[in-house]
Amino acid sequence: MSQTNEKSIYIYSKEKGGIKLSITKVGENKYRIFISDGFNLDGTRRRFTKTITTDLKGKDLKKFLTLKEIEFENEIKNKDPKFAKLSKGTFEQYSIWWLNYKSDLAPKTKEEYQKLLNTRILKYIGKKTLEKITNSDMIELMQLIEDSPAKTKTGKLSPNSIKHYHTLLKIMFNDAVKLKIISENPMDNVPIKSSKAKLKDNYYDLEDIKQLLTLLKQEPIKYQLTTLIAITTGIRLGELTGLQWKHINYEKLEIKIEQANSYTKETGIVIKDTKNTHSERIVAFPKFLVPLLQEHEKNELLKKELLDDNWFYGKDNDHLDDFVFTQQDGRVMFPSTPSKWFNKFIKKHGLKHITFHGLRHTNTTVLINKNIDIVSISKSLGHSKTSTTTDYYAHALESVERKMADTFDEILESGTQSGTQKPKLKVIK
C-alpha cells in the first residue's frame, strides 16, 4: 500500500491478459476501481472507472473489493468497444445518435419521439452521463413528467401521454442494453399508471351512432365515407387516407390494407408500409357502403378529367393507382384532414366529443358487445397480439362478461323457481 497524495491511497494494482486494474481509496469509505482493457477503434485506450462506498474493514473489506472488481470487470466485458464513448457521454448525445440509428422509424414517429425528448425528457436527464443513470433516476423522472404542467383541461398530462414517455424511454434503454452500451436497463420495474381510463369515454354507444348516421347524410360524400369506413372497419386514420382504388374490392366487399399515409413538417406527406406485419391485412366492409363508394369514385374520375394535365400524379396515371381520398389537385389527402373535419362536425351538431380515432374504438366496442370473438377482432384491427386488444377494450369485455353471467342467472333461476323443473340445455360439442 503506497500513498499517492493526501486523499488517494492505492489499495492494490495488477495486470493480467493485457487488462490493467487498480483500486484506490479516494475518501472516507470510498473506493475507486480503475480498469484499462485495450484500445478503442480510434486507437485511444479504453478506460473505465467505478466508485463504490463501504464501511467494511480488514478481511471483509478485501473480500468485498475483490467481488466488486470481478463484477465490474464482467460488466465491462459485456460492453461493445464501438460504443464506449456513448456510454460515457450524456443522455442527450445518446438520443441524437439513437434517432439516427433507428433508421426504420416512420418520419411521423421520429418527429413524435423528438418532441417527447425536447419537451420533458432532455430537460431533466439530458446532461446526465448515460451509464450513470439509475433506476431511481427513472422513477423520479416519471414522477416529474406526471406532475409537470400541460395544456389540457386538467392542467396535467393524460395517462396515455405519460405512457408514451415511459414507452420511449424503455425502448431507448433496451436498445442501449442490446448493443452493450450499458449493462442494465434503468427503466426496468419503473411503474406506469394504466391508460385504459381515457378509452372509456372515447367511443360512441348505439344511440350516439344512430344520431351520427342521421346527421352524416347532410355532409359531403368523401367525409361520409371516411367516417363510415372508420366506424365499420376500425382501420386507422393513416391506413384510411393511404387507400388507393386498387385496394377496394367491390365483389368481395373487402379492403386491402398494405400501406399508411403519414405527414411531418420535415418530410411532408409520405406513403409508408403499415405499422407492422400484422397491420398488413384484408378487412371486410358492409354492403351498404358500395353505392357511396361508387358515387365517390365517379366524382374522383370526373375531377381527374376536368383537371387533365393539372392532375397531380399525371392524367395518364392508372385510375387504380389514384388515391381514394384526395385534395383538389388529386394529391393524396393529408392524414389529419378527416380528423379536423370530424371535430368541427361533432361541435356543430352538439354530438358527444370523441376523436376520429374514437371511431376505431367504437367499431371494436360494438363488435365485442355483439359477441364477435376477440381473436377475429384483433386480427381485423391489425394488432400484433390479442392481449393488446383485450388490454385496450377491457371496458367492453367487462360488459360482455356481465351479460354472460346474467345469462346463467336467467337459466338457473327459471329451472329452480318451482323446485321441480330443470332447465333443458342442448349440449354443443
C-alpha positions as CSV (number, residue, x, y, z in Angstrom):
1,M,0.0,0.0,0.0
2,S,1.5,3.3,-1.0
3,Q,0.1,6.8,-0.5
4,T,0.0,8.9,-3.7
5,N,-1.4,12.1,-2.2
6,E,-3.4,13.2,0.9
7,K,-6.7,12.0,-0.5
8,S,-5.9,9.0,-2.7
9,I,-4.4,5.8,-1.4
10,Y,-3.6,2.8,-3.7
11,I,-5.1,-0.4,-2.2
12,Y,-3.5,-2.6,-4.9
13,S,-3.0,-2.8,-8.7
14,K,-2.4,-5.7,-11.1
15,E,-2.2,-6.7,-14.7
16,K,-3.5,-9.9,-16.4
17,G,-4.0,-10.7,-20.1
18,G,-3.5,-7.1,-21.2
19,I,-6.0,-5.8,-18.6
20,K,-4.7,-3.3,-16.1
21,L,-6.7,-3.0,-12.9
22,S,-6.2,-1.0,-9.7
23,I,-8.3,0.0,-6.7
24,T,-7.7,3.3,-4.9
25,K,-9.2,4.7,-1.7
26,V,-10.4,8.2,-2.6
27,G,-12.2,9.3,0.5
28,E,-13.8,8.2,3.7
29,N,-15.3,4.8,3.0
30,K,-15.0,5.5,-0.8
31,Y,-13.0,3.3,-3.3
32,R,-12.5,3.7,-7.0
33,I,-11.9,0.8,-9.3
34,F,-9.9,1.5,-12.5
35,I,-9.8,-0.9,-15.4
36,S,-8.0,-0.5,-18.7
37,D,-8.6,-3.3,-21.2
38,G,-7.1,-2.5,-24.5
39,F,-7.8,0.1,-27.2
40,N,-10.8,1.7,-28.9
41,L,-11.2,1.6,-32.7
42,D,-9.8,5.1,-32.9
43,G,-6.6,4.0,-31.1
44,T,-7.3,5.5,-27.8
45,R,-7.1,3.3,-24.7
46,R,-10.3,2.0,-23.2
47,R,-10.5,3.2,-19.6
48,F,-13.3,2.6,-17.1
49,T,-13.8,3.7,-13.5
50,K,-16.4,3.0,-10.9
51,T,-16.7,4.4,-7.4
52,I,-18.1,2.3,-4.6
53,T,-18.9,3.0,-0.9
54,T,-18.5,0.7,2.0
55,D,-17.6,0.9,5.7
56,L,-16.2,-2.6,5.9
57,K,-12.7,-3.1,7.3
58,G,-10.0,-5.7,7.2
59,K,-10.6,-9.1,5.6
60,D,-14.3,-8.2,5.0
61,L,-13.2,-5.2,3.0
62,K,-10.7,-7.2,0.9
63,K,-13.4,-9.8,0.0
64,F,-15.9,-7.0,-0.8
65,L,-13.5,-5.2,-3.1
66,T,-12.5,-8.4,-4.8
67,L,-16.2,-9.2,-5.5
68,K,-16.8,-5.7,-6.9
69,E,-13.7,-5.9,-9.0
70,I,-15.0,-9.1,-10.6
71,E,-18.5,-7.7,-11.1
72,F,-17.1,-4.5,-12.8
73,E,-14.7,-6.5,-15.0
74,N,-17.6,-8.7,-16.2
75,E,-19.7,-5.6,-16.8
76,I,-17.0,-4.1,-19.0
77,K,-16.5,-7.3,-20.9
78,N,-20.2,-7.1,-21.9
79,K,-19.8,-3.6,-23.4
80,D,-19.0,-3.2,-27.1
81,P,-15.8,-1.1,-27.6
82,K,-17.5,0.6,-30.5
83,F,-19.9,2.3,-28.1
84,A,-17.6,3.2,-25.3
85,K,-17.9,6.9,-25.9
86,L,-21.7,6.7,-26.0
87,S,-21.8,5.1,-22.5
88,K,-19.5,7.8,-21.2
89,G,-21.4,10.6,-22.9
90,T,-24.6,12.4,-22.0
91,F,-28.1,11.0,-22.5
92,E,-28.7,13.9,-24.9
93,Q,-25.8,12.7,-27.1
94,Y,-27.1,9.2,-27.0
95,S,-30.6,10.4,-28.0
96,I,-29.1,12.2,-31.1
97,W,-27.2,9.0,-32.1
98,W,-30.2,6.8,-31.3
99,L,-32.6,8.7,-33.6
100,N,-30.2,8.3,-36.4
101,Y,-29.6,4.7,-35.6
102,K,-33.3,3.9,-35.7
103,S,-33.4,4.5,-39.5
104,D,-36.5,2.3,-39.8
105,L,-38.7,4.7,-37.8
106,A,-41.5,6.3,-39.7
107,P,-41.0,10.1,-40.1
108,K,-44.1,10.8,-38.0
109,T,-42.9,8.5,-35.2
110,K,-39.4,10.1,-35.3
111,E,-41.0,13.5,-35.1
112,E,-43.1,12.5,-32.1
113,Y,-40.1,10.9,-30.3
114,Q,-38.1,14.1,-30.8
115,K,-41.0,16.2,-29.4
116,L,-41.2,14.0,-26.3
117,L,-37.4,14.3,-25.8
118,N,-37.4,18.0,-26.3
119,T,-40.5,18.8,-24.2
120,R,-39.7,17.0,-21.0
121,I,-37.1,14.2,-21.0
122,L,-33.9,16.1,-22.0
123,K,-34.9,18.9,-19.6
124,Y,-34.4,16.5,-16.7
125,I,-31.8,14.0,-17.8
126,G,-30.2,15.4,-20.9
127,K,-26.9,16.2,-19.2
128,K,-26.7,13.0,-17.2
129,T,-24.0,10.5,-18.2
130,L,-25.7,7.6,-19.9
131,E,-24.1,4.8,-17.9
132,K,-24.7,6.5,-14.6
133,I,-28.4,6.8,-15.0
134,T,-30.1,4.7,-12.3
135,N,-33.4,3.0,-11.7
136,S,-34.2,5.6,-9.0
137,D,-33.4,8.4,-11.5
138,M,-36.0,7.0,-13.9
139,I,-38.6,6.6,-11.1
140,E,-38.1,10.2,-10.2
141,L,-38.2,11.3,-13.9
142,M,-41.5,9.6,-14.5
143,Q,-42.9,11.3,-11.4
144,L,-41.7,14.7,-12.6
145,I,-43.3,14.0,-16.0
146,E,-46.5,13.0,-14.4
147,D,-46.5,16.2,-12.2
148,S,-45.5,18.6,-15.0
149,P,-48.0,21.2,-16.3
150,A,-49.7,20.6,-19.6
151,K,-52.0,22.4,-21.9
152,T,-55.0,20.3,-21.1
153,K,-58.3,20.8,-19.3
154,T,-56.9,19.3,-16.1
155,G,-53.6,21.1,-16.5
156,K,-51.8,17.7,-16.3
157,L,-50.8,15.1,-18.9
158,S,-53.2,12.3,-19.6
159,P,-52.3,8.7,-18.5
160,N,-51.9,7.9,-22.2
161,S,-49.4,10.7,-22.8
162,I,-47.4,9.7,-19.7
163,K,-47.3,6.1,-21.1
164,H,-45.8,7.5,-24.4
165,Y,-42.9,8.9,-22.4
166,H,-42.5,5.6,-20.5
167,T,-42.5,3.6,-23.7
168,L,-40.0,5.8,-25.4
169,L,-37.5,5.6,-22.5
170,K,-37.9,1.9,-22.2
171,I,-37.2,1.4,-26.0
172,M,-34.1,3.7,-25.9
173,F,-32.6,1.9,-22.9
174,N,-33.5,-1.5,-24.2
175,D,-31.5,-0.7,-27.4
176,A,-28.6,0.5,-25.3
177,V,-28.5,-2.8,-23.4
178,K,-28.9,-4.9,-26.6
179,L,-26.0,-3.0,-28.2
180,K,-23.9,-3.5,-25.0
181,I,-23.6,0.3,-24.5
182,I,-24.9,-0.2,-20.9
183,S,-25.3,-3.4,-18.9
184,E,-28.8,-2.8,-17.3
185,N,-32.0,-1.1,-18.3
186,P,-32.7,1.6,-15.7
187,M,-36.4,1.6,-16.8
188,D,-36.9,-2.0,-15.6
189,N,-39.6,-2.1,-12.9
190,V,-40.4,1.6,-13.3
191,P,-44.2,1.7,-12.6
192,I,-46.6,3.3,-15.0
193,K,-50.3,4.1,-14.5
194,S,-52.7,2.4,-16.8
195,S,-54.0,4.5,-19.7
196,K,-57.2,2.5,-20.0
197,A,-59.3,5.3,-18.4
198,K,-59.0,7.5,-21.4
199,L,-60.5,4.9,-23.8
200,K,-63.7,4.6,-21.7
201,D,-65.1,7.8,-23.0
202,N,-63.6,7.8,-26.4
203,Y,-66.2,5.8,-28.3
204,Y,-69.9,6.0,-29.2
205,D,-72.7,3.8,-28.0
206,L,-75.6,2.6,-30.3
207,E,-77.7,5.7,-29.6
208,D,-74.8,8.0,-30.4
209,I,-74.2,6.1,-33.6
210,K,-77.8,6.4,-34.8
211,Q,-77.6,10.2,-34.2
212,L,-74.3,10.4,-36.1
213,L,-75.7,8.4,-39.1
214,T,-78.7,10.7,-39.4
215,L,-76.6,13.9,-39.4
216,L,-73.9,12.4,-41.6
217,K,-76.3,12.3,-44.6
218,Q,-76.1,16.1,-45.0
219,E,-72.3,16.1,-45.4
220,P,-70.0,15.8,-48.5
221,I,-69.7,12.2,-49.7
222,K,-66.0,11.9,-49.1
223,Y,-66.4,12.8,-45.4
224,Q,-69.4,10.4,-45.1
225,L,-67.1,7.7,-46.4
226,T,-64.1,8.4,-44.2
227,T,-66.4,8.3,-41.2
228,L,-68.4,5.2,-42.2
229,I,-65.3,3.2,-43.3
230,A,-63.6,4.0,-40.0
231,I,-66.6,3.1,-37.9
232,T,-67.5,-0.1,-39.8
233,T,-63.9,-1.5,-40.3
234,G,-61.9,0.0,-37.5
235,I,-58.9,0.9,-39.7
236,R,-56.5,3.6,-38.6
237,L,-56.6,7.1,-40.0
238,G,-53.3,6.8,-41.8
239,E,-54.4,3.5,-43.3
240,L,-57.7,5.0,-44.4
241,T,-56.2,8.1,-46.1
242,G,-53.5,5.8,-47.7
243,L,-56.0,3.8,-49.6
244,Q,-55.9,3.6,-53.4
245,W,-58.7,2.3,-55.7
246,K,-56.8,-0.9,-56.3
247,H,-57.3,-1.7,-52.6
248,I,-61.1,-1.7,-52.9
249,N,-62.8,-4.9,-54.0
250,Y,-66.5,-4.3,-54.7
251,E,-67.2,-8.0,-55.5
252,K,-65.8,-9.4,-52.3
253,L,-66.7,-6.3,-50.2
254,E,-63.1,-6.2,-49.0
255,I,-60.4,-3.5,-48.4
256,K,-56.7,-4.5,-48.6
257,I,-54.6,-2.7,-46.0
258,E,-50.9,-2.6,-47.1
259,Q,-49.7,1.0,-46.5
260,A,-50.4,4.1,-44.5
261,N,-50.3,7.9,-45.1
262,S,-48.0,9.9,-42.8
263,Y,-47.1,13.6,-42.6
264,T,-44.4,15.6,-40.9
265,K,-43.2,19.2,-41.4
266,E,-39.8,17.9,-42.3
267,T,-40.8,15.3,-44.9
268,G,-44.3,16.3,-46.0
269,I,-46.7,13.5,-47.0
270,V,-45.1,10.1,-47.1
271,I,-46.8,6.8,-48.0
272,K,-45.1,4.1,-46.0
273,D,-45.6,0.5,-45.0
274,T,-48.2,-0.4,-42.4
275,K,-47.4,-0.1,-38.6
276,N,-46.2,-3.8,-38.5
277,T,-46.5,-7.0,-40.4
278,H,-49.7,-7.8,-38.6
279,S,-51.2,-4.5,-39.8
280,E,-51.0,-5.7,-43.4
281,R,-54.4,-7.4,-43.8
282,I,-57.7,-7.6,-45.6
283,V,-60.8,-6.2,-43.9
284,A,-64.5,-6.6,-44.9
285,F,-66.8,-3.7,-45.3
286,P,-70.7,-3.7,-45.2
287,K,-72.6,-3.8,-48.5
288,F,-74.4,-0.5,-47.8
289,L,-71.1,1.3,-48.5
290,V,-70.9,0.2,-52.1
291,P,-73.2,2.9,-53.6
292,L,-71.4,5.6,-51.7
293,L,-68.0,4.3,-52.8
294,Q,-69.1,4.1,-56.4
295,E,-70.6,7.6,-56.3
296,H,-67.4,9.0,-54.8
297,E,-65.3,7.1,-57.4
298,K,-67.3,8.8,-60.2
299,N,-66.7,12.2,-58.6
300,E,-63.0,11.5,-58.5
301,L,-62.9,10.3,-62.1
302,L,-64.7,13.5,-63.2
303,K,-62.3,15.6,-61.1
304,K,-59.4,13.9,-62.8
305,E,-60.9,14.5,-66.3
306,L,-61.5,18.2,-65.6
307,L,-58.1,18.8,-64.2
308,D,-56.4,17.0,-67.1
309,D,-52.7,17.9,-67.1
310,N,-53.1,19.5,-63.7
311,W,-53.9,16.2,-62.0
312,F,-51.1,15.8,-59.5
313,Y,-50.0,12.3,-60.5
314,G,-50.4,12.9,-64.2
315,K,-53.6,12.4,-66.3
316,D,-52.2,9.1,-67.7
317,N,-51.8,7.6,-64.2
318,D,-53.8,4.4,-63.9
319,H,-57.0,5.2,-62.0
320,L,-56.5,2.1,-59.8
321,D,-53.3,3.8,-58.6
322,D,-55.1,7.0,-57.7
323,F,-55.9,7.6,-54.1
324,V,-59.4,7.2,-52.8
325,F,-59.3,10.4,-50.8
326,T,-57.7,13.3,-52.5
327,Q,-57.1,17.1,-52.4
328,Q,-58.4,19.5,-55.0
329,D,-55.5,18.6,-57.4
330,G,-55.7,14.9,-57.0
331,R,-52.9,14.6,-54.5
332,V,-53.4,12.2,-51.6
333,M,-55.4,13.8,-48.7
334,F,-53.5,15.0,-45.6
335,P,-53.9,12.3,-42.9
336,S,-55.2,14.9,-40.5
337,T,-58.0,16.3,-42.8
338,P,-60.8,13.8,-41.8
339,S,-59.9,14.3,-38.2
340,K,-60.2,18.1,-38.4
341,W,-63.4,17.9,-40.3
342,F,-64.9,15.4,-37.8
343,N,-64.0,17.6,-34.9
344,K,-65.9,20.6,-36.5
345,F,-68.8,18.3,-37.4
346,I,-69.5,17.0,-33.9
347,K,-69.1,20.5,-32.4
348,K,-71.5,21.9,-35.0
349,H,-74.2,19.3,-34.1
350,G,-73.5,19.1,-30.4
351,L,-72.6,15.4,-30.5
352,K,-70.6,13.7,-27.8
353,H,-67.0,14.6,-28.2
354,I,-64.7,11.8,-29.3
355,T,-61.6,11.8,-31.5
356,F,-61.7,10.4,-35.1
357,H,-59.6,7.5,-33.7
358,G,-62.5,7.0,-31.3
359,L,-64.5,5.7,-34.3
360,R,-62.0,2.8,-34.3
361,H,-62.7,2.2,-30.6
362,T,-66.4,2.4,-31.4
363,N,-66.1,-0.3,-34.0
364,T,-64.4,-2.7,-31.6
365,T,-66.7,-1.9,-28.7
366,V,-69.7,-2.7,-30.8
367,L,-68.2,-5.9,-32.2
368,I,-67.3,-7.2,-28.7
369,N,-70.8,-6.4,-27.4
370,K,-72.2,-8.4,-30.4
371,N,-70.1,-11.3,-29.2
372,I,-67.7,-11.4,-32.1
373,D,-64.7,-13.4,-30.9
374,I,-61.7,-11.4,-29.7
375,V,-59.2,-13.2,-32.0
376,S,-61.1,-12.2,-35.1
377,I,-61.4,-8.6,-33.9
378,S,-57.7,-8.4,-33.0
379,K,-56.8,-9.6,-36.5
380,S,-59.1,-7.1,-38.1
381,L,-57.6,-4.3,-36.1
382,G,-54.1,-5.3,-37.1
383,H,-52.9,-5.8,-33.5
384,S,-49.8,-8.0,-33.3
385,K,-51.1,-9.6,-30.1
386,T,-54.6,-10.5,-28.8
387,S,-53.5,-9.2,-25.4
388,T,-53.2,-5.7,-26.9
389,T,-56.9,-5.8,-27.9
390,T,-58.0,-7.2,-24.5
391,D,-56.0,-4.5,-22.7
392,Y,-57.4,-1.7,-24.7
393,Y,-61.0,-2.9,-24.6
394,A,-61.3,-4.1,-21.1
395,H,-64.4,-1.9,-20.6
396,A,-66.3,-3.7,-23.3
397,L,-65.2,-7.1,-22.3
398,E,-66.3,-6.5,-18.7
399,S,-69.8,-5.7,-20.1
400,V,-69.9,-8.9,-22.1
401,E,-68.7,-10.9,-19.1
402,R,-71.6,-9.4,-17.1
403,K,-74.1,-10.5,-19.8
404,M,-72.6,-14.0,-19.8
405,A,-73.1,-14.2,-16.1
406,D,-76.6,-12.8,-16.3
407,T,-77.4,-15.5,-18.9
408,F,-76.7,-18.2,-16.4
409,D,-78.7,-16.4,-13.8
410,E,-81.7,-16.5,-16.1
411,I,-81.2,-20.2,-16.9
412,L,-80.7,-21.3,-13.4
413,E,-83.5,-19.2,-11.9
414,S,-86.0,-20.4,-14.4
415,G,-85.1,-24.0,-13.6
416,T,-85.3,-23.7,-9.8
417,Q,-88.3,-21.5,-9.3
418,S,-90.7,-24.4,-8.6
419,G,-88.1,-26.7,-7.3
420,T,-89.3,-29.4,-9.7
421,Q,-88.5,-28.2,-13.2
422,K,-84.9,-28.5,-14.6
423,P,-83.5,-26.4,-17.4
424,K,-83.2,-28.3,-20.7
425,L,-79.9,-27.5,-22.4
426,K,-78.6,-28.6,-25.7
427,V,-75.0,-29.9,-25.5
428,I,-72.8,-28.3,-28.1
429,K,-69.7,-30.3,-28.9
